[in-house]
């Protein structure tokens, strides 16, 4: 089964969508299998990260912003604004796809794990995550 999750983040940063993904997996009625996700954009990425303490997300966001700053004189791709090229670099350094096992009809995530869209633009638009669920059908 292929589905699409459309997200509309209002700002840069980590945006959890575990609940939406869980609904997609449940609708596939797969008992055991694999859920593969792919973000269809070059300035956003996907991440599995702690969803209990928001300071972990903030620290990750600040660390990546320091690693790949805006207004670096190396950038020549600046037509779409000062956050455009850094967003491409940040997406290149992170993941644009994820795979998560499915067991007993549910995503096999750890207790504190959530699935996130990592938006790298300050004023993003609509983002689409393609979800592919495959495996043995449930009862």
Buried (B, 14 or more C-beta within 10 A) or exposed (E): BEBEBEBEBEEBBBBBBBEBBBEBBBEBEBBBBBBBBBBEBEBBBBBBBBBEEEEBBEEBBEEBBEEBEBEEEEBEEEEEEEBBBBBBBBBEEBBBEBEBEBEEBBBEBEEEBBBBBBBBBBEBEEBBBBBBBEBEEBE
